[in-house]
Amino acid sequence: MIHSMSDNAPGPLFDQGKLAWHLETSDLAILASLYREFLEQLQASLRGIATAKLPEGQQDLLLNVSRLEGTSKMVGATRLAECLELLARSASQGSAETASLVTLVEIVGQHTNDTISRHIDSLAAGSR
């Protein structure tokens, strides 16, 4: 069974201040633009993760997971990054849990997409 590296509770679904902190900016237009780019990557990566056929597609799966995990951390999609870390570890070990973790990543990814989409809307409203 694949477990998290810590017994701590999972991180928040979305840390709204993380991207602004990383970039040291409060420019709402820049933040909204980068969030939109992340959401495009999120959808493409989720498709790649969902369609990877294991074991022959393991490298494609791990590439999609790695890319998405890094950008998820950057924008503050904390829970998604944690799930992706578990998925990468599971796929690397050839664990039977990999398929279940793919499903979990898809679910958390969709919730993340919806949450960040709402945040973009609030940024747009705040910049008017």
DRENLUM-293616 format. One record per atom (N, C-alpha, C): residue number from 1; residue in three letters; atom name; x, y negated, z. Coordinates in pm, whole numbers. Example, Ala and Ser with C-alpha at 12.3 -4.5 7.8 and 13.67 -1.06 7.14 Angstrom:
% residues 2
PT  nr rest atom     px     py     pz
PT   1  ALA    N   1319    569    780
PT   1  ALA   CA   1230    450    780
PT   1  ALA    C   1320    330    780
PT   2  SER    N   1285    225    708
PT   2  SER   CA   1367    106    714
PT   2  SER    C   1290     -3    787
END
This chain:
% residues 128
PT  nr rest atom     px     py     pz
PT   1  MET    N     84    117      0
PT   1  MET   CA      0      0      0
PT   1  MET    C     89   -125      0
PT   2  ILE    N     58   -222    -83
PT   2  ILE   CA    135   -346    -94
PT   2  ILE    C     80   -447      5
PT   3  HIS    N    165   -504     86
PT   3  HIS   CA    123   -603    184
PT   3  HIS    C    196   -733    162
PT   4  SER    N    138   -839    211
PT   4  SER   CA    200   -970    209
PT   4  SER    C    327   -966    294
PT   5  MET    N    421  -1057    264
PT   5  MET   CA    545  -1060    339
PT   5  MET    C    521  -1104    482
PT   6  SER    N    410  -1165    511
PT   6  SER   CA    382  -1209    648
PT   6  SER    C    241  -1166    686
PT   7  ASP    N    218  -1169    815
PT   7  ASP   CA     84  -1135    864
PT   7  ASP    C      0  -1260    882
PT   8  ASN    N     50  -1373    836
PT   8  ASN   CA    -22  -1499    849
PT   8  ASN    C   -147  -1497    761
PT   9  ALA    N   -240  -1581    799
PT   9  ALA   CA   -362  -1597    719
PT   9  ALA    C   -323  -1653    582
PT  10  PRO    N   -402  -1626    481
PT  10  PRO   CA   -368  -1679    348
PT  10  PRO    C   -372  -1831    348
PT  11  GLY    N   -297  -1887    256
PT  11  GLY   CA   -295  -2033    242
PT  11  GLY    C   -427  -2083    187
PT  12  PRO    N   -440  -2214    182
PT  12  PRO   CA   -564  -2271    128
PT  12  PRO    C   -577  -2237    -21
PT  13  LEU    N   -698  -2237    -69
PT  13  LEU   CA   -719  -2212   -211
PT  13  LEU    C   -646  -2317   -293
PT  14  PHE    N   -657  -2444   -251
PT  14  PHE   CA   -598  -2554   -327
PT  14  PHE    C   -554  -2664   -232
PT  15  ASP    N   -428  -2701   -238
PT  15  ASP   CA   -371  -2810   -160
PT  15  ASP    C   -365  -2933   -250
PT  16  GLN    N   -460  -3023   -233
PT  16  GLN   CA   -476  -3137   -323
PT  16  GLN    C   -357  -3232   -325
PT  17  GLY    N   -279  -3235   -220
PT  17  GLY   CA   -168  -3329   -215
PT  17  GLY    C    -36  -3276   -266
PT  18  LYS    N    -29  -3147   -296
PT  18  LYS   CA     98  -3083   -331
PT  18  LYS    C    162  -3140   -457
PT  19  LEU    N     86  -3152   -565
PT  19  LEU   CA    143  -3201   -691
PT  19  LEU    C    190  -3345   -677
PT  20  ALA    N    110  -3429   -614
PT  20  ALA   CA    149  -3569   -593
PT  20  ALA    C    276  -3576   -509
PT  21  TRP    N    288  -3488   -411
PT  21  TRP   CA    406  -3484   -325
PT  21  TRP    C    528  -3442   -407
PT  22  HIS    N    514  -3336   -487
PT  22  HIS   CA    626  -3290   -569
PT  22  HIS    C    674  -3398   -665
PT  23  LEU    N    580  -3469   -725
PT  23  LEU   CA    614  -3570   -825
PT  23  LEU    C    641  -3708   -765
PT  24  GLU    N    611  -3721   -637
PT  24  GLU   CA    625  -3850   -569
PT  24  GLU    C    550  -3960   -644
PT  25  THR    N    424  -3929   -676
PT  25  THR   CA    340  -4026   -745
PT  25  THR    C    197  -4019   -691
PT  26  SER    N    129  -4130   -704
PT  26  SER   CA    -14  -4132   -671
PT  26  SER    C    -95  -4176   -792
PT  27  ASP    N    -31  -4176   -910
PT  27  ASP   CA    -97  -4217  -1034
PT  27  ASP    C   -202  -4112  -1071
PT  28  LEU    N   -329  -4149  -1058
PT  28  LEU   CA   -438  -4054  -1079
PT  28  LEU    C   -444  -4002  -1222
PT  29  ALA    N   -411  -4086  -1319
PT  29  ALA   CA   -415  -4043  -1459
PT  29  ALA    C   -309  -3936  -1486
PT  30  ILE    N   -190  -3956  -1431
PT  30  ILE   CA    -83  -3857  -1449
PT  30  ILE    C   -122  -3726  -1383
PT  31  LEU    N   -171  -3734  -1260
PT  31  LEU   CA   -210  -3613  -1188
PT  31  LEU    C   -321  -3538  -1262
PT  32  ALA    N   -423  -3610  -1308
PT  32  ALA   CA   -533  -3546  -1380
PT  32  ALA    C   -484  -3478  -1507
PT  33  SER    N   -393  -3544  -1578
PT  33  SER   CA   -339  -3486  -1701
PT  33  SER    C   -263  -3356  -1671
PT  34  LEU    N   -182  -3358  -1567
PT  34  LEU   CA   -106  -3237  -1532
PT  34  LEU    C   -196  -3126  -1483
PT  35  TYR    N   -300  -3160  -1410
PT  35  TYR   CA   -396  -3057  -1367
PT  35  TYR    C   -466  -2995  -1488
PT  36  ARG    N   -500  -3078  -1587
PT  36  ARG   CA   -563  -3024  -1710
PT  36  ARG    C   -469  -2927  -1781
PT  37  GLU    N   -342  -2964  -1790
PT  37  GLU   CA   -243  -2874  -1852
PT  37  GLU    C   -233  -2743  -1774
PT  38  PHE    N   -234  -2753  -1643
PT  38  PHE   CA   -229  -2632  -1561
PT  38  PHE    C   -350  -2543  -1588
PT  39  LEU    N   -469  -2603  -1598
PT  39  LEU   CA   -589  -2523  -1621
PT  39  LEU    C   -584  -2452  -1756
PT  40  GLU    N   -526  -2517  -1857
PT  40  GLU   CA   -508  -2451  -1987
PT  40  GLU    C   -414  -2332  -1973
PT  41  GLN    N   -303  -2352  -1903
PT  41  GLN   CA   -208  -2242  -1881
PT  41  GLN    C   -273  -2132  -1798
PT  42  LEU    N   -351  -2170  -1699
PT  42  LEU   CA   -418  -2073  -1613
PT  42  LEU    C   -505  -1980  -1696
PT  43  GLN    N   -588  -2036  -1782
PT  43  GLN   CA   -677  -1953  -1863
PT  43  GLN    C   -598  -1860  -1956
PT  44  ALA    N   -495  -1914  -2021
PT  44  ALA   CA   -414  -1831  -2111
PT  44  ALA    C   -342  -1720  -2034
PT  45  SER    N   -287  -1753  -1919
PT  45  SER   CA   -216  -1653  -1840
PT  45  SER    C   -310  -1547  -1785
PT  46  LEU    N   -429  -1589  -1741
PT  46  LEU   CA   -526  -1491  -1692
PT  46  LEU    C   -566  -1394  -1801
PT  47  ARG    N   -582  -1445  -1924
PT  47  ARG   CA   -613  -1354  -2036
PT  47  ARG    C   -498  -1255  -2058
PT  48  GLY    N   -375  -1304  -2053
PT  48  GLY   CA   -258  -1217  -2071
PT  48  GLY    C   -247  -1113  -1961
PT  49  ILE    N   -276  -1154  -1840
PT  49  ILE   CA   -270  -1061  -1727
PT  49  ILE    C   -380   -956  -1740
PT  50  ALA    N   -499   -998  -1775
PT  50  ALA   CA   -613   -906  -1783
PT  50  ALA    C   -598   -805  -1896
PT  51  THR    N   -530   -844  -2003
PT  51  THR   CA   -522   -755  -2119
PT  51  THR    C   -393   -672  -2124
PT  52  ALA    N   -304   -693  -2030
PT  52  ALA   CA   -179   -615  -2028
PT  52  ALA    C   -211   -468  -2000
PT  53  LYS    N   -162   -382  -2083
PT  53  LYS   CA   -182   -239  -2067
PT  53  LYS    C    -60   -181  -1997
PT  54  LEU    N    -83   -121  -1884
PT  54  LEU   CA     28    -64  -1807
PT  54  LEU    C     39     84  -1836
PT  55  PRO    N    155    142  -1835
PT  55  PRO   CA    282     82  -1797
PT  55  PRO    C    356     11  -1911
PT  56  GLU    N    315     34  -2036
PT  56  GLU   CA    391    -22  -2148
PT  56  GLU    C    389   -174  -2154
PT  57  GLY    N    288   -236  -2098
PT  57  GLY   CA    279   -382  -2098
PT  57  GLY    C    329   -448  -1971
PT  58  GLN    N    405   -374  -1892
PT  58  GLN   CA    450   -425  -1763
PT  58  GLN    C    532   -554  -1778
PT  59  GLN    N    621   -561  -1875
PT  59  GLN   CA    703   -681  -1891
PT  59  GLN    C    618   -802  -1928
PT  60  ASP    N    519   -783  -2016
PT  60  ASP   CA    428   -893  -2051
PT  60  ASP    C    350   -939  -1928
PT  61  LEU    N    302   -844  -1851
PT  61  LEU   CA    229   -876  -1729
PT  61  LEU    C    318   -958  -1634
PT  62  LEU    N    438   -909  -1610
PT  62  LEU   CA    528   -977  -1517
PT  62  LEU    C    568  -1115  -1566
PT  63  LEU    N    582  -1133  -1697
PT  63  LEU   CA    615  -1264  -1752
PT  63  LEU    C    500  -1363  -1727
PT  64  ASN    N    378  -1321  -1756
PT  64  ASN   CA    260  -1407  -1731
PT  64  ASN    C    247  -1439  -1583
PT  65  VAL    N    267  -1339  -1499
PT  65  VAL   CA    255  -1358  -1354
PT  65  VAL    C    362  -1456  -1305
PT  66  SER    N    483  -1439  -1350
PT  66  SER   CA    593  -1526  -1306
PT  66  SER    C    570  -1672  -1344
PT  67  ARG    N    534  -1694  -1467
PT  67  ARG   CA    508  -1831  -1513
PT  67  ARG    C    395  -1895  -1433
PT  68  LEU    N    287  -1822  -1417
PT  68  LEU   CA    170  -1876  -1349
PT  68  LEU    C    197  -1896  -1200
PT  69  GLU    N    273  -1807  -1139
PT  69  GLU   CA    304  -1821   -997
PT  69  GLU    C    382  -1951   -971
PT  70  GLY    N    480  -1979  -1054
PT  70  GLY   CA    559  -2101  -1036
PT  70  GLY    C    477  -2228  -1049
PT  71  THR    N    396  -2235  -1152
PT  71  THR   CA    315  -2356  -1171
PT  71  THR    C    204  -2364  -1067
PT  72  SER    N    153  -2250  -1023
PT  72  SER   CA     51  -2250   -918
PT  72  SER    C    106  -2312   -790
PT  73  LYS    N    227  -2275   -755
PT  73  LYS   CA    289  -2333   -636
PT  73  LYS    C    306  -2484   -654
PT  74  MET    N    347  -2526   -772
PT  74  MET   CA    373  -2668   -797
PT  74  MET    C    247  -2753   -784
PT  75  VAL    N    135  -2704   -836
PT  75  VAL   CA     12  -2784   -832
PT  75  VAL    C    -66  -2767   -703
PT  76  GLY    N    -25  -2674   -618
PT  76  GLY   CA    -95  -2654   -492
PT  76  GLY    C   -200  -2546   -493
PT  77  ALA    N   -198  -2458   -594
PT  77  ALA   CA   -290  -2345   -600
PT  77  ALA    C   -230  -2232   -515
PT  78  THR    N   -231  -2255   -386
PT  78  THR   CA   -158  -2172   -291
PT  78  THR    C   -207  -2028   -288
PT  79  ARG    N   -335  -2009   -277
PT  79  ARG   CA   -388  -1873   -266
PT  79  ARG    C   -361  -1794   -394
PT  80  LEU    N   -375  -1859   -509
PT  80  LEU   CA   -346  -1792   -636
PT  80  LEU    C   -200  -1750   -641
PT  81  ALA    N   -110  -1838   -600
PT  81  ALA   CA     33  -1805   -599
PT  81  ALA    C     61  -1684   -510
PT  82  GLU    N     -5  -1677   -395
PT  82  GLU   CA     12  -1563   -306
PT  82  GLU    C    -36  -1433   -371
PT  83  CYS    N   -151  -1439   -436
PT  83  CYS   CA   -204  -1320   -504
PT  83  CYS    C   -113  -1277   -618
PT  84  LEU    N    -60  -1374   -691
PT  84  LEU   CA     32  -1342   -801
PT  84  LEU    C    160  -1278   -750
PT  85  GLU    N    207  -1322   -635
PT  85  GLU   CA    326  -1261   -575
PT  85  GLU    C    300  -1114   -544
PT  86  LEU    N    184  -1087   -485
PT  86  LEU   CA    147   -948   -455
PT  86  LEU    C    135   -865   -583
PT  87  LEU    N     75   -924   -686
PT  87  LEU   CA     60   -853   -813
PT  87  LEU    C    196   -822   -875
PT  88  ALA    N    286   -917   -872
PT  88  ALA   CA    421   -894   -928
PT  88  ALA    C    491   -781   -855
PT  89  ARG    N    482   -782   -724
PT  89  ARG   CA    547   -676   -646
PT  89  ARG    C    485   -540   -677
PT  90  SER    N    354   -537   -686
PT  90  SER   CA    284   -412   -714
PT  90  SER    C    319   -358   -852
PT  91  ALA    N    316   -445   -952
PT  91  ALA   CA    347   -403  -1090
PT  91  ALA    C    491   -356  -1101
PT  92  SER    N    582   -426  -1033
PT  92  SER   CA    723   -388  -1037
PT  92  SER    C    747   -250   -978
PT  93  GLN    N    667   -215   -878
PT  93  GLN   CA    681    -87   -810
PT  93  GLN    C    597     23   -875
PT  94  GLY    N    518    -14   -976
PT  94  GLY   CA    431     85  -1040
PT  94  GLY    C    321    134   -948
PT  95  SER    N    277     49   -857
PT  95  SER   CA    177     87   -758
PT  95  SER    C     40    110   -821
PT  96  ALA    N    -34    201   -761
PT  96  ALA   CA   -170    229   -805
PT  96  ALA    C   -263    111   -775
PT  97  GLU    N   -221     19   -688
PT  97  GLU   CA   -302    -97   -653
PT  97  GLU    C   -298   -207   -758
PT  98  THR    N   -215   -193   -860
PT  98  THR   CA   -196   -301   -957
PT  98  THR    C   -327   -341  -1024
PT  99  ALA    N   -407   -246  -1067
PT  99  ALA   CA   -533   -279  -1135
PT  99  ALA    C   -626   -357  -1043
PT 100  SER    N   -633   -321   -917
PT 100  SER   CA   -716   -395   -821
PT 100  SER    C   -663   -536   -801
PT 101  LEU    N   -533   -550   -798
PT 101  LEU   CA   -473   -682   -779
PT 101  LEU    C   -495   -770   -903
PT 102  VAL    N   -498   -709  -1021
PT 102  VAL   CA   -530   -785  -1143
PT 102  VAL    C   -670   -844  -1128
PT 103  THR    N   -764   -763  -1082
PT 103  THR   CA   -901   -810  -1062
PT 103  THR    C   -904   -922   -959
PT 104  LEU    N   -831   -906   -850
PT 104  LEU   CA   -825  -1010   -747
PT 104  LEU    C   -770  -1140   -805
PT 105  VAL    N   -663  -1132   -883
PT 105  VAL   CA   -604  -1251   -945
PT 105  VAL    C   -705  -1318  -1038
PT 106  GLU    N   -781  -1239  -1113
PT 106  GLU   CA   -883  -1297  -1201
PT 106  GLU    C   -988  -1373  -1120
PT 107  ILE    N  -1032  -1316  -1010
PT 107  ILE   CA  -1135  -1381   -928
PT 107  ILE    C  -1081  -1508   -863
PT 108  VAL    N   -965  -1497   -800
PT 108  VAL   CA   -906  -1614   -735
PT 108  VAL    C   -869  -1720   -840
PT 109  GLY    N   -824  -1674   -956
PT 109  GLY   CA   -792  -1768  -1064
PT 109  GLY    C   -914  -1847  -1109
PT 110  GLN    N  -1029  -1782  -1119
PT 110  GLN   CA  -1150  -1852  -1160
PT 110  GLN    C  -1196  -1950  -1054
PT 111  HIS    N  -1188  -1910   -927
PT 111  HIS   CA  -1223  -2003   -818
PT 111  HIS    C  -1127  -2123   -817
PT 112  THR    N  -1000  -2096   -841
PT 112  THR   CA   -901  -2204   -848
PT 112  THR    C   -934  -2298   -963
PT 113  ASN    N   -967  -2242  -1079
PT 113  ASN   CA  -1005  -2322  -1195
PT 113  ASN    C  -1122  -2414  -1162
PT 114  ASP    N  -1224  -2358  -1100
PT 114  ASP   CA  -1343  -2437  -1066
PT 114  ASP    C  -1310  -2548   -966
PT 115  THR    N  -1229  -2514   -866
PT 115  THR   CA  -1193  -2611   -763
PT 115  THR    C  -1109  -2725   -820
PT 116  ILE    N  -1012  -2692   -903
PT 116  ILE   CA   -927  -2796   -961
PT 116  ILE    C  -1006  -2878  -1063
PT 117  SER    N  -1097  -2818  -1134
PT 117  SER   CA  -1183  -2893  -1227
PT 117  SER    C  -1264  -2998  -1152
PT 118  ARG    N  -1318  -2960  -1038
PT 118  ARG   CA  -1393  -3057   -955
PT 118  ARG    C  -1299  -3166   -904
PT 119  HIS    N  -1177  -3129   -870
PT 119  HIS   CA  -1080  -3228   -823
PT 119  HIS    C  -1045  -3326   -935
PT 120  ILE    N  -1030  -3277  -1056
PT 120  ILE   CA  -1004  -3367  -1170
PT 120  ILE    C  -1119  -3466  -1185
PT 121  ASP    N  -1240  -3417  -1173
PT 121  ASP   CA  -1357  -3506  -1181
PT 121  ASP    C  -1352  -3615  -1074
PT 122  SER    N  -1311  -3575   -953
PT 122  SER   CA  -1303  -3675   -845
PT 122  SER    C  -1190  -3774   -870
PT 123  LEU    N  -1079  -3728   -931
PT 123  LEU   CA   -970  -3820   -967
PT 123  LEU    C  -1018  -3920  -1071
PT 124  ALA    N  -1092  -3869  -1169
PT 124  ALA   CA  -1142  -3958  -1275
PT 124  ALA    C  -1237  -4062  -1216
PT 125  ALA    N  -1321  -4019  -1123
PT 125  ALA   CA  -1414  -4114  -1060
PT 125  ALA    C  -1339  -4217   -976
PT 126  GLY    N  -1229  -4173   -914
PT 126  GLY   CA  -1150  -4264   -831
PT 126  GLY    C  -1068  -4365   -910
PT 127  SER    N  -1042  -4335  -1037
PT 127  SER   CA   -959  -4425  -1116
PT 127  SER    C  -1041  -4531  -1188
PT 128  ARG    N  -1172  -4525  -1174
PT 128  ARG   CA  -1259  -4624  -1240
PT 128  ARG    C  -1270  -4749  -1161
END
